Amino acid sequence: MTGSGQFAPSARNIVAVAVPCGALIAVDIWLGVTRDQRPWPMLVSDVALGACFVLAGVVAWRLRPRSRTGLLMLLLGTVMLLANPYGYELAPDTPAATAIGVIGAPMYWLQFALAGHLLLSYPSGRLVRGSPEAALIIGCYALVGVTVGVKAAVHGTGAAAPVTVAVTVAWTALAAVAGGLLLRRFMRAPPLPWTAAFTPTVTPTS
């Protein structure tokens, strides 16, 4: 097989992705329905957003296998589903509460870095080495580790609130830089050939 088809995921690959992601969705829904004390629209929104990214990622991976965008979307959706229970208002007797915190805390912050990676690398899913976009995303992934480590170290102490403020400011600053890079890309992009796209083509007849 030649062309992009040789990079396309097989049915076995898709099933291998769909089964665990489906299990994550089921766990999120079960925990949300039985343990989450928030209004149910918030649960629906959380689960639907992660599921949509998973579905869109699988489709993009299948249709455009040479691009890494599909895989990034799939990974982002999976991370969202893993992070969801961490944001639930869980009942005190929730099973595996410690595991939810240990897994959910890094996943919660990782989803922001992945979202930035997806946006700044679109449509190829690849970042140019040495570019401002690549440097920013490396900083985002590094900040994930710093955020999780520092927040864990000050958990339950008087420093927790100031650290939360500092972390929020840091992530907001990175988001602002990402917005600036996206705006720069938009301003530098060549204009779309709208006229050519909508000009009717006349086919000569014999």
ROFI-90919 format. One record per residue: residue number from 1; z, x, y of N, C-alpha, C in turn. Coordinates in steps of 0.05 Angstrom, whole numbers. Example, Ala and Ser with C-alpha at 12.3 -4.5 7.8 and 13.67 -1.06 7.14 Angstrom:
BEGIN
+-----+--------+--------+--------+--------+--------+--------+--------+--------+--------+
:   n :   n.zz :   n.xx :   n.yy :  ca.zz :  ca.xx :  ca.yy :   c.zz :   c.xx :   c.yy :
+-----+--------+--------+--------+--------+--------+--------+--------+--------+--------+
:   1 :    156 :    264 :   -114 :    156 :    246 :    -90 :    156 :    264 :    -66 :
:   2 :    142 :    257 :    -45 :    143 :    273 :    -21 :    157 :    258 :      1 :
+-----+--------+--------+--------+--------+--------+--------+--------+--------+--------+
This chain:
BEGIN
+-----+--------+--------+--------+--------+--------+--------+--------+--------+--------+
:   n :   n.zz :   n.xx :   n.yy :  ca.zz :  ca.xx :  ca.yy :   c.zz :   c.xx :   c.yy :
+-----+--------+--------+--------+--------+--------+--------+--------+--------+--------+
:   1 :      0 :     17 :    -24 :      0 :      0 :      0 :      0 :     18 :     25 :
:   2 :    -16 :     11 :     44 :    -18 :     27 :     68 :    -11 :     10 :     92 :
:   3 :     -9 :     24 :    115 :     -2 :     10 :    139 :     28 :      3 :    140 :
:   4 :     34 :    -15 :    158 :     62 :    -22 :    162 :     75 :    -35 :    138 :
:   5 :     58 :    -46 :    120 :     69 :    -59 :     97 :     86 :    -42 :     79 :
:   6 :     80 :    -15 :     79 :     96 :      2 :     62 :    124 :      6 :     72 :
:   7 :    130 :     -2 :     98 :    156 :     -1 :    109 :    171 :    -27 :    108 :
:   8 :    157 :    -48 :    100 :    168 :    -75 :    100 :    190 :    -77 :     78 :
:   9 :    211 :    -92 :     84 :    232 :    -95 :     64 :    222 :   -113 :     41 :
:  10 :    231 :   -107 :     17 :    223 :   -123 :     -6 :    241 :   -147 :     -7 :
:  11 :    235 :   -166 :    -25 :    251 :   -190 :    -29 :    279 :   -182 :    -38 :
:  12 :    281 :   -160 :    -54 :    307 :   -151 :    -63 :    324 :   -141 :    -39 :
:  13 :    311 :   -126 :    -21 :    325 :   -117 :      3 :    336 :   -140 :     20 :
:  14 :    319 :   -160 :     23 :    327 :   -183 :     39 :    351 :   -198 :     26 :
:  15 :    349 :   -202 :      0 :    371 :   -215 :    -14 :    397 :   -198 :    -12 :
:  16 :    394 :   -172 :    -14 :    417 :   -154 :    -13 :    431 :   -156 :     15 :
:  17 :    415 :   -163 :     35 :    426 :   -166 :     62 :    437 :   -195 :     65 :
:  18 :    422 :   -214 :     56 :    429 :   -242 :     60 :    455 :   -251 :     46 :
:  19 :    459 :   -240 :     22 :    483 :   -249 :      7 :    509 :   -241 :     21 :
:  20 :    513 :   -215 :     28 :    538 :   -208 :     42 :    540 :   -221 :     69 :
:  21 :    518 :   -224 :     84 :    519 :   -237 :    110 :    527 :   -266 :    107 :
:  22 :    516 :   -279 :     86 :    523 :   -307 :     81 :    552 :   -309 :     74 :
:  23 :    563 :   -290 :     59 :    591 :   -290 :     52 :    608 :   -287 :     78 :
:  24 :    600 :   -269 :     96 :    614 :   -265 :    121 :    615 :   -291 :    137 :
:  25 :    592 :   -305 :    138 :    591 :   -330 :    153 :    610 :   -350 :    141 :
:  26 :    610 :   -352 :    114 :    628 :   -370 :    100 :    658 :   -364 :    106 :
:  27 :    665 :   -338 :    105 :    692 :   -330 :    111 :    700 :   -337 :    140 :
:  28 :    682 :   -331 :    158 :    687 :   -338 :    187 :    692 :   -368 :    190 :
:  29 :    675 :   -384 :    177 :    678 :   -413 :    180 :    704 :   -422 :    167 :
:  30 :    710 :   -411 :    143 :    735 :   -420 :    130 :    760 :   -412 :    146 :
:  31 :    760 :   -388 :    156 :    783 :   -379 :    172 :    785 :   -396 :    198 :
:  32 :    761 :   -401 :    210 :    761 :   -417 :    234 :    770 :   -445 :    231 :
:  33 :    761 :   -458 :    209 :    768 :   -486 :    205 :    797 :   -489 :    196 :
:  34 :    807 :   -470 :    180 :    834 :   -473 :    169 :    856 :   -459 :    185 :
:  35 :    848 :   -439 :    201 :    869 :   -423 :    214 :    866 :   -420 :    245 :
:  36 :    842 :   -422 :    255 :    837 :   -417 :    283 :    848 :   -441 :    299 :
:  37 :    864 :   -435 :    319 :    876 :   -456 :    336 :    861 :   -461 :    362 :
:  38 :    838 :   -449 :    365 :    822 :   -454 :    389 :    806 :   -479 :    386 :
:  39 :    795 :   -490 :    408 :    777 :   -513 :    406 :    753 :   -506 :    388 :
:  40 :    744 :   -525 :    372 :    723 :   -520 :    352 :    696 :   -511 :    364 :
:  41 :    689 :   -519 :    389 :    663 :   -508 :    400 :    663 :   -478 :    402 :
:  42 :    686 :   -466 :    407 :    687 :   -437 :    408 :    681 :   -424 :    381 :
:  43 :    691 :   -436 :    360 :    685 :   -427 :    333 :    656 :   -429 :    327 :
:  44 :    644 :   -452 :    333 :    616 :   -456 :    328 :    599 :   -436 :    343 :
:  45 :    606 :   -431 :    368 :    591 :   -411 :    384 :    593 :   -383 :    372 :
:  46 :    617 :   -375 :    364 :    620 :   -348 :    353 :    604 :   -344 :    328 :
:  47 :    606 :   -363 :    309 :    593 :   -360 :    284 :    562 :   -363 :    287 :
:  48 :    554 :   -382 :    304 :    525 :   -386 :    308 :    512 :   -362 :    320 :
:  49 :    525 :   -349 :    339 :    514 :   -325 :    353 :    509 :   -303 :    333 :
:  50 :    529 :   -297 :    317 :    526 :   -276 :    297 :    505 :   -283 :    276 :
:  51 :    505 :   -308 :    267 :    485 :   -316 :    247 :    457 :   -315 :    258 :
:  52 :    453 :   -322 :    283 :    426 :   -321 :    295 :    416 :   -293 :    297 :
:  53 :    433 :   -274 :    304 :    424 :   -246 :    306 :    417 :   -236 :    278 :
:  54 :    433 :   -244 :    258 :    426 :   -235 :    230 :    399 :   -246 :    222 :
:  55 :    395 :   -272 :    227 :    369 :   -285 :    219 :    346 :   -273 :    234 :
:  56 :    349 :   -270 :    261 :    327 :   -258 :    277 :    322 :   -229 :    268 :
:  57 :    343 :   -215 :    261 :    340 :   -187 :    253 :    324 :   -185 :    227 :
:  58 :    330 :   -202 :    208 :    316 :   -202 :    182 :    286 :   -209 :    187 :
:  59 :    281 :   -229 :    203 :    253 :   -236 :    209 :    238 :   -214 :    223 :
:  60 :    251 :   -202 :    243 :    238 :   -180 :    258 :    234 :   -156 :    240 :
:  61 :    253 :   -150 :    223 :    250 :   -128 :    204 :    227 :   -133 :    185 :
:  62 :    224 :   -158 :    176 :    202 :   -164 :    157 :    175 :   -163 :    171 :
:  63 :    173 :   -173 :    196 :    147 :   -175 :    209 :    139 :   -149 :    223 :
:  64 :    159 :   -134 :    233 :    153 :   -109 :    248 :    170 :    -87 :    236 :
:  65 :    165 :    -79 :    211 :    182 :    -60 :    197 :    182 :    -32 :    210 :
:  66 :    161 :    -25 :    225 :    160 :      2 :    237 :    180 :      4 :    261 :
:  67 :    186 :    -19 :    273 :    205 :    -20 :    294 :    234 :    -21 :    283 :
:  68 :    252 :     -8 :    297 :    280 :     -9 :    289 :    295 :    -33 :    302 :
:  69 :    281 :    -48 :    318 :    294 :    -70 :    332 :    306 :    -91 :    313 :
:  70 :    291 :    -97 :    292 :    301 :   -116 :    272 :    326 :   -107 :    259 :
:  71 :    327 :    -81 :    252 :    351 :    -71 :    239 :    375 :    -70 :    258 :
:  72 :    369 :    -64 :    284 :    391 :    -65 :    304 :    401 :    -93 :    307 :
:  73 :    384 :   -113 :    308 :    392 :   -140 :    311 :    409 :   -149 :    286 :
:  74 :    400 :   -141 :    263 :    414 :   -147 :    238 :    442 :   -134 :    238 :
:  75 :    443 :   -109 :    247 :    469 :    -95 :    248 :    487 :   -108 :    269 :
:  76 :    476 :   -115 :    292 :    492 :   -128 :    312 :    503 :   -155 :    303 :
:  77 :    487 :   -171 :    289 :    497 :   -196 :    279 :    519 :   -193 :    258 :
:  78 :    516 :   -173 :    241 :    536 :   -167 :    221 :    562 :   -159 :    233 :
:  79 :    560 :   -141 :    253 :    584 :   -132 :    267 :    598 :   -156 :    282 :
:  80 :    582 :   -173 :    293 :    594 :   -197 :    307 :    609 :   -214 :    287 :
:  81 :    598 :   -218 :    263 :    611 :   -234 :    243 :    637 :   -221 :    233 :
:  82 :    637 :   -194 :    231 :    661 :   -180 :    223 :    682 :   -181 :    245 :
:  83 :    673 :   -182 :    271 :    692 :   -182 :    293 :    703 :   -210 :    299 :
:  84 :    689 :   -231 :    291 :    697 :   -258 :    298 :    727 :   -265 :    292 :
:  85 :    736 :   -260 :    268 :    764 :   -268 :    262 :    785 :   -254 :    280 :
:  86 :    777 :   -230 :    290 :    795 :   -215 :    308 :    800 :   -230 :    334 :
:  87 :    781 :   -247 :    342 :    783 :   -262 :    366 :    794 :   -290 :    362 :
:  88 :    799 :   -298 :    337 :    811 :   -324 :    332 :    840 :   -325 :    340 :
:  89 :    850 :   -348 :    347 :    879 :   -353 :    350 :    889 :   -362 :    323 :
:  90 :    897 :   -342 :    307 :    904 :   -348 :    279 :    933 :   -357 :    276 :
:  91 :    937 :   -374 :    256 :    964 :   -382 :    250 :    980 :   -358 :    240 :
:  92 :   1006 :   -359 :    243 :   1023 :   -335 :    235 :   1021 :   -329 :    205 :
:  93 :   1016 :   -349 :    189 :   1016 :   -343 :    160 :    988 :   -338 :    149 :
:  94 :    970 :   -330 :    167 :    942 :   -324 :    158 :    942 :   -301 :    138 :
:  95 :    929 :   -305 :    115 :    927 :   -283 :     96 :    910 :   -260 :    106 :
:  96 :    917 :   -236 :     99 :    902 :   -211 :    106 :    900 :   -208 :    136 :
:  97 :    921 :   -216 :    151 :    921 :   -213 :    180 :    919 :   -184 :    188 :
:  98 :    932 :   -166 :    174 :    931 :   -138 :    181 :    902 :   -127 :    177 :
:  99 :    889 :   -135 :    155 :    862 :   -126 :    150 :    843 :   -137 :    172 :
: 100 :    847 :   -161 :    181 :    831 :   -173 :    202 :    833 :   -156 :    227 :
: 101 :    857 :   -147 :    234 :    861 :   -131 :    257 :    848 :   -103 :    254 :
: 102 :    852 :    -91 :    231 :    842 :    -64 :    226 :    812 :    -63 :    227 :
: 103 :    799 :    -83 :    215 :    770 :    -84 :    214 :    759 :    -95 :    241 :
: 104 :    772 :   -116 :    251 :    761 :   -130 :    274 :    762 :   -115 :    300 :
: 105 :    784 :    -99 :    304 :    786 :    -84 :    329 :    763 :    -65 :    335 :
: 106 :    756 :    -47 :    317 :    732 :    -30 :    322 :    706 :    -46 :    323 :
: 107 :    704 :    -67 :    307 :    679 :    -83 :    307 :    676 :    -98 :    334 :
: 108 :    698 :   -106 :    345 :    697 :   -121 :    371 :    684 :   -103 :    393 :
: 109 :    692 :    -78 :    394 :    681 :    -60 :    415 :    654 :    -49 :    407 :
: 110 :    650 :    -46 :    381 :    624 :    -35 :    372 :    601 :    -54 :    379 :
: 111 :    606 :    -80 :    379 :    584 :    -99 :    385 :    573 :    -95 :    413 :
: 112 :    589 :    -86 :    432 :    580 :    -81 :    459 :    561 :    -57 :    460 :
: 113 :    569 :    -36 :    445 :    552 :    -12 :    444 :    525 :    -18 :    431 :
: 114 :    526 :    -34 :    409 :    501 :    -41 :    395 :    484 :    -59 :    412 :
: 115 :    496 :    -77 :    427 :    480 :    -95 :    445 :    465 :    -78 :    466 :
: 116 :    479 :    -58 :    477 :    466 :    -40 :    496 :    444 :    -24 :    484 :
: 117 :    449 :    -14 :    459 :    429 :      1 :    445 :    404 :    -16 :    440 :
: 118 :    408 :    -41 :    432 :    386 :    -59 :    428 :    369 :    -64 :    453 :
: 119 :    383 :    -69 :    475 :    369 :    -75 :    500 :    354 :    -51 :    511 :
: 120 :    367 :    -28 :    511 :    354 :     -5 :    523 :    333 :      9 :    506 :
: 121 :    333 :      2 :    480 :    313 :     14 :    462 :    290 :     -5 :    456 :
: 122 :    291 :    -29 :    466 :    270 :    -49 :    461 :    243 :    -40 :    473 :
: 123 :    220 :    -43 :    460 :    216 :    -58 :    435 :    215 :    -41 :    410 :
: 124 :    216 :    -14 :    413 :    213 :      3 :    389 :    239 :      6 :    374 :
: 125 :    262 :      1 :    387 :    287 :      6 :    374 :    295 :     36 :    374 :
: 126 :    280 :     52 :    388 :    285 :     81 :    389 :    290 :     90 :    417 :
: 127 :    309 :    107 :    421 :    315 :    119 :    447 :    303 :    147 :    449 :
: 128 :    292 :    153 :    472 :    280 :    180 :    476 :    303 :    200 :    479 :
: 129 :    301 :    221 :    463 :    323 :    241 :    463 :    324 :    254 :    491 :
: 130 :    348 :    256 :    502 :    351 :    268 :    528 :    347 :    249 :    551 :
: 131 :    340 :    225 :    546 :    336 :    205 :    567 :    362 :    194 :    577 :
: 132 :    363 :    183 :    602 :    387 :    170 :    612 :    397 :    148 :    593 :
: 133 :    378 :    133 :    582 :    386 :    112 :    563 :    400 :    122 :    539 :
: 134 :    390 :    144 :    528 :    402 :    156 :    504 :    430 :    167 :    511 :
: 135 :    433 :    180 :    534 :    459 :    190 :    542 :    479 :    167 :    546 :
: 136 :    470 :    145 :    557 :    488 :    123 :    562 :    498 :    111 :    535 :
: 137 :    479 :    108 :    517 :    487 :     96 :    491 :    505 :    114 :    475 :
: 138 :    501 :    140 :    477 :    519 :    159 :    464 :    547 :    155 :    476 :
: 139 :    548 :    152 :    503 :    573 :    148 :    516 :    587 :    122 :    507 :
: 140 :    571 :    101 :    503 :    581 :     76 :    494 :    594 :     78 :    466 :
: 141 :    580 :     91 :    448 :    591 :     95 :    421 :    617 :    112 :    422 :
: 142 :    617 :    132 :    439 :    641 :    149 :    442 :    664 :    132 :    453 :
: 143 :    658 :    115 :    472 :    678 :     99 :    484 :    690 :     79 :    464 :
: 144 :    675 :     71 :    444 :    685 :     53 :    423 :    709 :     67 :    409 :
: 145 :    704 :     92 :    401 :    725 :    107 :    387 :    749 :    112 :    405 :
: 146 :    744 :    119 :    430 :    766 :    124 :    449 :    782 :     98 :    453 :
: 147 :    768 :     76 :    457 :    781 :     50 :    463 :    799 :     42 :    439 :
: 148 :    788 :     43 :    415 :    804 :     35 :    392 :    828 :     53 :    388 :
: 149 :    824 :     79 :    391 :    846 :     98 :    386 :    868 :     95 :    407 :
: 150 :    860 :     94 :    432 :    880 :     92 :    454 :    895 :     65 :    453 :
: 151 :    881 :     43 :    448 :    894 :     17 :    447 :    913 :     16 :    423 :
: 152 :    906 :     28 :    401 :    924 :     28 :    378 :    949 :     45 :    384 :
: 153 :    945 :     67 :    399 :    968 :     85 :    404 :    988 :     72 :    423 :
: 154 :    979 :     55 :    442 :    997 :     43 :    461 :   1005 :     14 :    455 :
: 155 :    996 :      5 :    431 :   1001 :    -23 :    424 :   1031 :    -28 :    423 :
: 156 :   1040 :    -49 :    437 :   1068 :    -57 :    437 :   1085 :    -41 :    456 :
: 157 :   1072 :    -24 :    473 :   1087 :     -9 :    492 :   1081 :    -19 :    520 :
: 158 :   1095 :     -8 :    540 :   1090 :    -17 :    568 :   1064 :     -7 :    579 :
: 159 :   1051 :     12 :    565 :   1026 :     23 :    574 :   1002 :      6 :    565 :
: 160 :   1007 :    -14 :    548 :    985 :    -30 :    537 :    969 :    -44 :    559 :
: 161 :    982 :    -57 :    578 :    968 :    -72 :    599 :    951 :    -53 :    617 :
: 162 :    962 :    -31 :    627 :    946 :    -13 :    643 :    922 :     -1 :    628 :
: 163 :    926 :      5 :    602 :    904 :     15 :    586 :    882 :     -6 :    583 :
: 164 :    890 :    -31 :    579 :    870 :    -52 :    577 :    853 :    -55 :    602 :
: 165 :    867 :    -52 :    625 :    852 :    -53 :    650 :    833 :    -30 :    653 :
: 166 :    842 :     -6 :    646 :    825 :     18 :    647 :    801 :     16 :    629 :
: 167 :    806 :      6 :    604 :    784 :      2 :    585 :    764 :    -18 :    596 :
: 168 :    773 :    -40 :    607 :    755 :    -60 :    617 :    738 :    -49 :    640 :
: 169 :    751 :    -33 :    657 :    736 :    -21 :    680 :    715 :     -1 :    669 :
: 170 :    721 :     14 :    649 :    702 :     33 :    637 :    678 :     19 :    625 :
: 171 :    684 :     -2 :    610 :    661 :    -16 :    598 :    645 :    -31 :    619 :
: 172 :    657 :    -41 :    639 :    643 :    -54 :    661 :    625 :    -34 :    675 :
: 173 :    635 :    -10 :    679 :    618 :     10 :    692 :    594 :     18 :    676 :
: 174 :    598 :     20 :    649 :    575 :     26 :    632 :    555 :      3 :    632 :
: 175 :    565 :    -21 :    632 :    547 :    -44 :    633 :    531 :    -44 :    659 :
: 176 :    543 :    -36 :    681 :    529 :    -35 :    707 :    507 :    -14 :    706 :
: 177 :    513 :      9 :    694 :    493 :     30 :    691 :    470 :     20 :    674 :
: 178 :    476 :      6 :    652 :    455 :     -4 :    634 :    438 :    -24 :    650 :
: 179 :    451 :    -41 :    666 :    435 :    -60 :    682 :    417 :    -46 :    701 :
: 180 :    426 :    -24 :    713 :    409 :     -8 :    731 :    386 :      4 :    717 :
: 181 :    390 :     14 :    692 :    368 :     26 :    677 :    347 :      5 :    669 :
: 182 :    357 :    -19 :    662 :    338 :    -41 :    656 :    322 :    -49 :    680 :
: 183 :    335 :    -49 :    703 :    321 :    -56 :    728 :    301 :    -35 :    735 :
: 184 :    308 :     -9 :    731 :    288 :     12 :    736 :    264 :      9 :    717 :
: 185 :    269 :      3 :    692 :    246 :     -1 :    674 :    229 :    -24 :    683 :
: 186 :    241 :    -45 :    692 :    226 :    -68 :    701 :    209 :    -61 :    726 :
: 187 :    220 :    -46 :    744 :    206 :    -38 :    768 :    183 :    -19 :    763 :
: 188 :    186 :     -2 :    742 :    165 :     18 :    736 :    144 :      7 :    717 :
: 189 :    149 :    -16 :    705 :    130 :    -27 :    685 :    104 :    -35 :    699 :
: 190 :     81 :    -29 :    687 :     56 :    -38 :    698 :     54 :    -68 :    698 :
: 191 :     40 :    -79 :    718 :     37 :   -108 :    719 :     21 :   -118 :    695 :
: 192 :     29 :   -142 :    685 :     15 :   -154 :    662 :    -12 :   -165 :    671 :
: 193 :    -32 :   -162 :    655 :    -59 :   -171 :    662 :    -61 :   -202 :    659 :
: 194 :    -47 :   -216 :    676 :    -47 :   -246 :    674 :    -75 :   -257 :    677 :
: 195 :    -90 :   -246 :    697 :   -117 :   -257 :    702 :   -135 :   -253 :    678 :
: 196 :   -134 :   -229 :    666 :   -150 :   -223 :    643 :   -142 :   -240 :    619 :
: 197 :   -116 :   -245 :    617 :   -106 :   -260 :    594 :   -115 :   -289 :    594 :
: 198 :   -119 :   -300 :    618 :   -125 :   -329 :    620 :   -154 :   -334 :    629 :
: 199 :   -170 :   -312 :    630 :   -198 :   -316 :    636 :   -213 :   -325 :    612 :
: 200 :   -227 :   -347 :    614 :   -242 :   -357 :    590 :   -265 :   -338 :    582 :
: 201 :   -268 :   -335 :    557 :   -289 :   -318 :    546 :   -314 :   -335 :    540 :
: 202 :   -337 :   -326 :    550 :   -361 :   -341 :    545 :   -377 :   -327 :    524 :
: 203 :   -382 :   -341 :    503 :   -398 :   -329 :    480 :   -427 :   -338 :    483 :
: 204 :   -445 :   -318 :    485 :   -473 :   -325 :    487 :   -483 :   -339 :    462 :
: 205 :   -500 :   -358 :    466 :   -512 :   -373 :    444 :   -542 :   -366 :    442 :
: 206 :   -552 :   -367 :    419 :   -581 :   -361 :    415 :   -598 :   -385 :    419 :
+-----+--------+--------+--------+--------+--------+--------+--------+--------+--------+
